[in-house]
Amino acid sequence: MSKSLLHNITIHLDIIAPLVAFFFAYYRKEKKLGEHVFIVIYLFIQLVLNTGIKVIMHANWGPNIYLYKANCLFSFIVISLYFLQKWKPYITQREWRLIAIGTGIISLLIYIIFTFEQVDAFNSYSYSITALFICTYCILYYYQKLLKPEAAKITHTRSFWFVSGLFLYYAGSFFIFLSFKFLTINDTPNASWVWKFHNLFFVPMCAAFSVGFRCQTNHTI
Amino acid sequence: MPNQPYDIISIILSTSFTLLIACFIIIFIVIYQKRHQRYIRERQELQTGFQQILLESQLEIQEQTLQTISQEIHDNIGQVLSLAKLNLGTMDTNRPDQLQQKIEDSKSLIGKAIQDLRDISKSLNTDYVSEMGLLQALEYELEMLKKSGGLTATLTTEGAYIKLEGQKELIIFRIVQEVINNIIKHAKANTIRVDLTYAPTRFTISVTDDGTGFDLSPLHAAQNSRFGLGIRNMHKRAQLIGAEFTIASTLGAGTTVSLLLPLAASQTAG
């Protein structure tokens, strides 16, 4: 019984965790969001798409793979925008041009990946590429903070908690994303368990987001 | 089920990696706090250094101001008042025809001394310079120079006037004052030209004379020499406000001293 309850909770963690974080976002201490609005959008995307995935699956409304793909794409775009907004003051015009070219290339790559994948076939490699990019952003953030450690206490800043949450989720899930395709191709019986296990990583991420939303005005960066 | 261990491996790898990331974040916090302490210490040291240079410069300016006052009193006001005293001392009540003339002369001399004192006061008063602004203060300074005779002084401006920060304007004004004093004392010049250029991103001021000029090489050769001490001080003061100080001189053809101050976006907007 308890095993079944645990199983049910684990399955729905990708909805419960963002919902809790959303609650903290609503009752946040600092009302002004700034670039952190992208974190709220990200949570909203997770909440809507993960719920949609579950609804389609339980109601047997057909394939829901395209929702997974949409989740991957939108998450990547929103988080990229979040980090871009964060680095806006430090980016020169020349670098903006390079970023525009880079974004174009990445978009093309994503388009290729999505076009050559079948709509009803789940390819977790696109998730792992996204995770790799987001982890790189996070490492750049930490590096930048070490170069200019202005805030008296980094744990009192929203950015730190949001970036750490993202880093924990995407770095933790990276190997699952990378191996999932391989597991499904090889018909591993417990492959679905691996994906359910990945839902656990939503917990530290959303917990970190919740702490971030509790940060106060004078410490918010 | 030959492939079954792969899912376990995947889960183990992910969990271990997450724990590793969590450790990384904890280590990052520790390193960050240490770096922050160092960053604060370095910033405080920089601020202390800056305050020290500022104080040194202020003392230097004060010293020069006192020297100028003493020189002005001795060379100008002292002479005028001595002459007035002489006039009053040689008054002969038995010669009423001369008496009236001497009284008039003494009144005129004392009046001139009072005017000179006012001029010095205006020229040296920091508040007065700040209130008038750099452009007006320079115009006044050159007007005084023209009145004293012997030199032709002109002031030209290019671009729309931008009010700089009070401290910066004062330092620039004092540098220009010192340059003019040096020209009067050493250059044997007939004309002095002050050019101000206000561009959106920078402010330039140059003082040109047609005097004897001088050899700049000793300035670069001996750092500790007394020669060029004033120039070095001006250079130091310019550095203090983030300006670039340059000096170009040709023997027999005159000297040009320039000051280039980059302007912040907020200054140009204001």
Boltz contact constraints between the chains, C-beta under 6 A:
constraints:
  - contact:
      token1: [A, 142]
      token2: [B, 28]
      max_distance: 6.0
  - contact:
      token1: [A, 146]
      token2: [B, 35]
      max_distance: 6.0
  - contact:
      token1: [A, 149]
      token2: [B, 32]
      max_distance: 6.0
  - contact:
      token1: [A, 149]
      token2: [B, 35]
      max_distance: 6.0
  - contact:
      token1: [A, 149]
      token2: [B, 36]
      max_distance: 6.0
  - contact:
      token1: [A, 149]
      token2: [B, 39]
      max_distance: 6.0
  - contact:
      token1: [A, 154]
      token2: [B, 32]
      max_distance: 6.0
  - contact:
      token1: [A, 164]
      token2: [B, 25]
      max_distance: 6.0
  - contact:
      token1: [A, 168]
      token2: [B, 21]
      max_distance: 6.0
  - contact:
      token1: [A, 171]
      token2: [B, 17]
      max_distance: 6.0
  - contact:
      token1: [A, 171]
      token2: [B, 21]
      max_distance: 6.0
  - contact:
      token1: [A, 172]
      token2: [B, 14]
      max_distance: 6.0
  - contact:
      token1: [A, 172]
      token2: [B, 17]
      max_distance: 6.0
  - contact:
      token1: [A, 172]
      token2: [B, 18]
      max_distance: 6.0
  - contact:
      token1: [A, 175]
      token2: [B, 10]
      max_distance: 6.0
  - contact:
      token1: [A, 175]
      token2: [B, 13]
      max_distance: 6.0
  - contact:
      token1: [A, 175]
      token2: [B, 14]
      max_distance: 6.0
  - contact:
      token1: [A, 176]
      token2: [B, 10]
      max_distance: 6.0
  - contact:
      token1: [A, 176]
      token2: [B, 14]
      max_distance: 6.0
  - contact:
      token1: [A, 179]
      token2: [B, 10]
      max_distance: 6.0
  - contact:
      token1: [A, 183]
      token2: [B, 6]
      max_distance: 6.0
  - contact:
      token1: [A, 183]
      token2: [B, 7]
      max_distance: 6.0
  - contact:
      token1: [A, 186]
      token2: [B, 3]
      max_distance: 6.0
  - contact:
      token1: [A, 188]
      token2: [B, 3]
      max_distance: 6.0
  - contact:
      token1: [A, 188]
      token2: [B, 6]
      max_distance: 6.0
  - contact:
      token1: [A, 188]
      token2: [B, 7]
      max_distance: 6.0
  - contact:
      token1: [A, 190]
      token2: [B, 7]
      max_distance: 6.0
  - contact:
      token1: [A, 194]
      token2: [B, 7]
      max_distance: 6.0
  - contact:
      token1: [A, 194]
      token2: [B, 10]
      max_distance: 6.0
  - contact:
      token1: [A, 197]
      token2: [B, 11]
      max_distance: 6.0
